[in-house]
Amino acid sequence: MCKFSFNPYLKSNPVWEGPEYAFLDASDMPEFHRSLKGYRPTPLVSLPNLAKILGLGGIFVKDESERFGIKAFKALGASYAIYRFLKQEWEKRFSTPFNAAHFKNPAVFEKLGTFTFAAATDGNHGRAVAWTAKMLRQKAVIYMPADSARARIQAIEGEGAAVILVNGTFDDCVEKCAADSQKNGWQVVSDTAYPGYREIPEFILLGYTTLFCELEDSVHPPGAPGVDFVILPAGVGGLAAAGTRYYVRRYHEMRPKLICVEPVEADCFLESIRSGNGKPVPTKGRVNSIMAGLNCGIPSPVTWPIIRDGMHFFLAIPDHYAVDAMRLYAEEGIVSGESGASGLAALLALMSSKTMRTAREKLGLGRQSRVLLINTEGDTDPERYRKIVDKAGKI
């Protein structure tokens, strides 16, 4: 059964002030990404037939399934974070400017030395870190839950990284990665923050905003948005916070209504918004959803205040909605993995579940509503993907 909550902490026009939020003022992310080999904006796909079936005015899908050839949006965050880390190291040591043109210059590493980048992941972020390290001819060590899909492990190894399997959850991998990196002198590139570690997750969040900037010639025009609702998936909250930051800064109180989606077994943002004290708390779920990229136990301290202040609605869904969404996407010619389909899965739940009727009416979702979804990944586990969309065998 779905669980949900409207946001009791919602601010009509949040203002994030003070030194801890100064990072939100950065604006060089799209310029940096345009400098990378293989960069091109990912497509925006309209699904008018599905919108008609669901009783909506329009459905638009930002399809990240082919981003940089690694089947997920995560490279936007990992590449920008590593760029900003190297920029800081260079300017601290040599007191001369460092820009995107320096990023892949071998002479940079002749002066800076070599690095080993380490990360914890359920799959996509780890591959993005490994992909960036490979591009820079640096090493990567990636920590994954031991029950991760073999295809996701092999994809990371295919980028030249060493993979260390950890008995436990994503959060256990984060702890192991941090401890080993401190011991070995590696640079952690984590998408979640923890005590004493905030800056890299801030850079990762910023990197994701390029995805939204790419829509400024279509559904994100100046003045007023071309969509009424945006559904944003949340694991530790990086993409959801990036979207919230973008829409608040661009449209203020006129921003679309923002909906956060999570699996019922990893609903840490929903639990936090319901907690009554405005602070992040862990999920009570088993953290075992098929939406592997969203299997995170607690919000990142970096993302939580942004999402708390600017997100309108929080929804946790059972896995069967993700299965239905993957199949519907396949019928429309869109390849979407389990986590990638979470936005459409949330929309299916909102528009079809009897238990969601009151929430749907209060949100104002109806025949004139235009909805933006983010397909965050393609078939990162091809074997399971085929079983799901072909309805063949046990999922």
C-alpha positions in Angstrom: 0.0 0.0 0.0 1.2 3.5 -0.8 2.1 5.9 2.0 2.2 9.7 1.6 2.3 13.1 3.3 1.9 16.7 2.4 4.8 18.8 3.6 4.0 20.6 6.9 7.3 22.5 6.6 6.7 23.8 3.0 7.9 27.3 2.3 6.4 29.2 -0.6 9.7 30.8 -1.5 12.6 29.2 0.4 15.7 31.2 0.9 18.8 29.3 1.9 21.3 31.7 3.5 24.5 31.5 5.4 27.9 29.8 4.8 26.5 26.3 4.7 24.3 27.2 1.7 26.8 29.3 -0.2 27.6 26.4 -2.5 24.1 26.7 -4.0 25.2 29.9 -5.8 27.4 28.0 -8.3 26.4 28.2 -11.9 29.3 26.7 -14.0 27.9 23.2 -14.1 26.4 23.3 -17.7 29.6 24.9 -19.1 31.7 22.2 -17.5 29.6 19.4 -18.8 29.6 20.8 -22.3 33.4 20.5 -22.2 33.3 16.7 -21.8 33.7 14.4 -24.7 30.5 12.7 -25.6 28.3 15.4 -24.0 24.9 16.0 -25.5 21.6 17.0 -23.9 19.4 14.0 -23.2 16.0 13.9 -25.0 12.7 15.1 -23.7 10.0 12.7 -24.8 6.3 13.5 -24.9 3.8 10.7 -24.1 0.4 12.0 -25.2 -1.3 8.6 -25.4 -0.4 7.7 -21.9 -1.4 11.1 -20.6 -4.8 10.6 -22.2 -5.2 7.2 -20.6 -4.3 8.5 -17.2 -6.5 11.6 -17.5 -3.7 14.2 -17.7 -3.0 17.1 -19.9 0.5 15.9 -20.8 3.4 13.7 -19.7 7.0 14.6 -20.5 10.0 12.4 -19.8 13.6 13.6 -19.5 15.2 10.3 -20.7 18.6 9.8 -19.0 19.0 6.2 -20.2 21.9 7.0 -22.5 23.7 9.7 -20.6 27.5 9.5 -21.5 26.9 5.9 -22.6 26.7 4.7 -19.0 22.9 4.4 -18.8 22.2 6.9 -16.0 22.3 10.6 -15.0 24.8 10.0 -12.3 27.9 11.0 -14.4 26.7 14.6 -14.2 27.3 14.6 -10.4 30.4 12.5 -10.2 32.3 14.3 -13.0 31.5 17.8 -11.7 32.4 16.8 -8.1 35.8 15.4 -9.1 36.4 18.5 -11.3 35.7 20.8 -8.3 37.9 18.7 -6.0 40.8 18.9 -8.5 40.2 22.6 -9.0 40.5 23.2 -5.3 43.7 21.1 -5.0 45.3 22.9 -7.9 44.5 26.4 -6.8 45.5 25.6 -3.2 48.9 24.3 -4.2 49.8 26.5 -7.2 47.7 29.7 -6.7 46.8 29.8 -10.4 43.3 29.4 -12.0 42.0 25.9 -12.9 39.1 25.6 -15.3 37.3 22.9 -17.4 40.1 23.0 -20.0 42.5 21.7 -17.4 40.3 18.8 -16.3 41.6 16.1 -18.7 45.1 17.6 -19.3 47.7 14.9 -18.4 50.1 17.7 -17.3 47.8 18.5 -14.4 48.3 15.1 -12.9 52.1 15.3 -13.5 52.0 18.2 -11.0 49.2 17.1 -8.7 50.1 13.4 -8.6 47.8 10.5 -8.8 44.5 9.8 -7.0 42.4 6.9 -6.0 38.7 7.8 -5.9 36.4 5.7 -3.7 32.7 5.5 -3.5 29.8 3.5 -2.0 27.0 2.7 -4.4 24.0 0.5 -5.3 25.2 0.8 -8.9 24.9 4.0 -10.9 26.9 6.4 -8.8 29.8 4.0 -8.5 29.9 3.5 -12.2 29.9 7.2 -12.7 32.8 7.7 -10.4 34.7 4.8 -12.1 33.9 6.3 -15.5 35.3 9.7 -14.5 38.4 8.1 -13.0 39.0 6.1 -16.2 38.6 9.3 -18.2 41.3 10.9 -16.1 43.5 7.8 -16.0 43.1 7.5 -12.2 42.2 4.6 -10.0 38.7 3.9 -8.5 37.6 1.6 -5.7 33.9 1.1 -5.4 32.0 -0.5 -2.5 28.7 -2.3 -3.2 26.2 -4.4 -1.2 27.1 -8.1 -1.6 23.7 -8.8 -3.1 24.1 -6.3 -5.9 23.1 -7.4 -9.4 26.1 -9.1 -11.2 25.5 -6.9 -14.3 26.0 -3.7 -12.2 29.2 -5.1 -10.6 30.5 -6.0 -14.0 29.7 -2.6 -15.5 31.8 -0.9 -12.8 34.6 -3.3 -13.3 34.4 -2.6 -17.0 35.3 1.0 -16.2 38.5 -0.3 -14.7 37.5 0.0 -11.1 38.1 -2.4 -8.2 34.8 -3.5 -6.6 34.6 -4.4 -2.9 31.4 -6.3 -1.9 30.1 -5.6 1.6 27.7 -7.7 3.6 25.0 -5.2 4.4 23.2 -2.2 3.0 24.3 0.9 1.1 24.7 2.7 4.4 27.1 -0.1 5.5 29.1 0.5 2.3 29.3 4.2 3.0 30.9 3.4 6.4 33.3 0.9 5.0 34.3 3.2 2.2 35.0 6.1 4.6 37.1 4.0 6.9 39.2 2.3 4.2 39.7 5.6 2.4 41.0 7.3 5.6 43.4 4.4 6.1 44.7 4.3 2.5 44.7 8.0 1.6 42.0 7.7 -1.0 39.6 10.5 -1.9 36.0 9.7 -1.1 33.4 10.7 -3.8 30.3 10.0 -1.8 26.8 11.3 -2.8 25.7 11.4 0.8 27.2 13.5 3.6 28.2 12.5 7.1 29.9 14.2 10.0 33.1 15.8 8.8 32.2 15.2 5.1 29.9 17.6 3.2 31.7 19.3 0.3 31.8 16.5 -2.3 28.1 15.7 -1.9 27.4 19.4 -2.4 29.3 19.3 -5.6 27.5 16.2 -6.8 24.1 17.8 -6.1 25.2 20.8 -8.2 26.3 18.6 -11.0 22.8 17.2 -11.4 21.3 20.6 -12.0 22.6 20.5 -15.6 19.8 18.0 -16.3 17.2 20.7 -15.5 19.1 23.5 -17.3 18.9 21.4 -20.5 15.1 21.9 -20.5 15.2 25.8 -20.7 14.5 25.7 -24.4 11.4 23.6 -23.8 9.4 23.1 -20.6 11.6 25.5 -18.4 11.1 28.8 -20.2 11.7 32.1 -18.5 8.9 33.5 -16.3 6.6 30.5 -15.8 7.2 26.8 -16.1 5.8 24.7 -18.9 4.8 21.9 -16.5 2.6 21.9 -13.4 4.1 18.9 -11.6 7.6 17.4 -11.4 8.2 14.0 -9.8 11.6 13.5 -8.3 13.0 10.2 -7.0 15.0 10.3 -3.7 17.6 7.8 -2.5 19.9 10.0 -0.3 18.2 13.0 -2.0 20.8 14.4 -4.4 18.6 14.6 -7.5 15.5 15.6 -5.6 17.5 18.4 -3.9 19.0 19.5 -7.1 15.6 19.8 -8.7 14.1 21.6 -5.7 17.0 24.1 -5.7 16.6 24.6 -9.5 12.9 25.3 -9.4 13.0 27.5 -6.3 15.8 29.6 -7.8 14.2 29.8 -11.3 10.5 30.2 -10.5 10.3 30.9 -6.8 6.6 30.6 -5.5 5.5 30.0 -9.1 7.5 26.7 -9.3 5.7 23.5 -10.3 4.4 21.3 -7.5 7.3 19.0 -6.6 6.6 15.4 -5.6 9.2 13.2 -3.9 8.9 9.4 -4.6 10.6 6.6 -2.7 10.0 2.8 -2.2 7.9 1.9 0.8 10.8 -0.2 2.1 13.3 2.8 1.9 11.1 5.8 2.7 13.5 7.8 4.7 12.3 11.2 3.4 8.7 10.4 4.1 9.5 9.2 7.6 11.5 12.3 8.2 8.7 14.6 7.0 6.3 12.8 9.3 8.6 12.8 12.3 7.3 16.0 13.7 10.7 17.7 14.5 11.9 18.7 11.0 15.0 16.5 11.3 16.1 13.5 9.1 15.3 10.1 10.6 16.0 6.6 9.2 13.5 4.5 7.3 11.7 1.8 9.2 11.7 -0.3 6.0 13.9 -3.3 5.1 15.8 -1.3 2.4 15.3 -4.1 -0.1 13.2 -2.6 -3.0 13.8 -3.7 -6.6 14.4 0.1 -7.1 18.0 -0.5 -6.1 19.2 3.0 -6.6 16.7 4.3 -4.1 17.6 1.7 -1.3 19.0 4.3 1.1 18.2 4.3 4.8 18.6 8.0 5.8 18.5 11.4 4.0 21.8 13.1 3.4 22.3 16.1 5.8 23.1 18.2 2.7 19.9 17.4 0.8 17.4 17.2 3.7 17.0 21.0 4.5 16.5 21.8 0.8 13.9 19.1 0.2 12.2 19.8 3.5 11.7 23.5 2.6 10.8 23.2 -1.0 9.1 19.8 -1.8 5.3 19.8 -1.8 4.4 16.1 -1.4 6.1 12.9 -0.3 5.0 9.5 -1.7 6.2 6.0 -0.9 5.2 3.2 -3.3 5.3 -0.6 -3.5 7.5 -2.2 -6.1 4.7 -3.5 -8.3 4.1 0.1 -9.5 7.7 0.2 -10.7 7.2 -3.1 -12.6 4.1 -1.6 -14.3 5.9 1.6 -15.1 8.8 -0.2 -16.8 6.4 -2.1 -19.0 4.5 1.0 -20.0 7.8 2.8 -20.8 8.8 -0.2 -22.9 5.6 0.1 -24.9 6.5 3.8 -25.6 10.0 2.9 -26.7 11.7 4.1 -23.5 14.2 1.8 -21.8 13.8 2.3 -18.0 15.3 0.4 -15.2 13.6 -0.3 -11.8 14.8 3.0 -10.2 14.5 4.9 -13.5 10.8 4.1 -13.7 10.0 5.4 -10.1 8.6 8.7 -11.4 6.1 7.1 -13.7 5.4 4.5 -11.0 4.5 7.3 -8.6 2.2 8.9 -11.2 0.5 5.5 -11.8 -0.1 5.2 -8.1 -1.4 8.8 -7.8 -3.8 8.4 -10.7 -5.1 4.8 -10.2 -5.0 4.0 -6.5 -8.3 4.5 -4.6 -6.3 5.3 -1.5 -4.7 8.3 -3.3 -7.9 9.9 -4.5 -8.1 12.6 -1.8 -4.4 13.4 -2.2 -4.7 13.6 -5.9 -7.6 16.0 -5.6 -5.8 18.1 -3.1 -2.7 18.3 -5.3 -4.9 19.3 -8.2 -3.8 16.5 -10.6 -6.3 16.4 -13.4 -7.1 16.7 -17.1 -5.2 19.9 -17.6 -2.1 18.9 -15.6 1.3 18.7 -17.3 3.7 16.4 -15.6 7.5 16.0 -15.9 9.2 12.7 -15.1 12.9 11.9 -15.0 13.9 8.5 -16.3 17.0 8.3 -14.3 18.4 5.0 -15.7 18.2 2.5 -18.5 18.5 -1.2 -18.2 21.4 -1.3 -15.8 20.5 -4.9 -15.0 19.6 -6.2 -18.5 18.6 -9.7 -17.4 16.1 -8.5 -14.8 14.9 -5.8 -17.2 14.1 -8.4 -19.9 12.3 -10.6 -17.3 10.2 -7.7 -16.2 9.2 -6.2 -19.6 8.8 -9.6 -21.2 6.8 -10.9 -18.2 9.1 -13.9 -18.3 10.2 -15.7 -15.1 10.6 -14.7 -11.5 11.5 -11.1 -10.8 
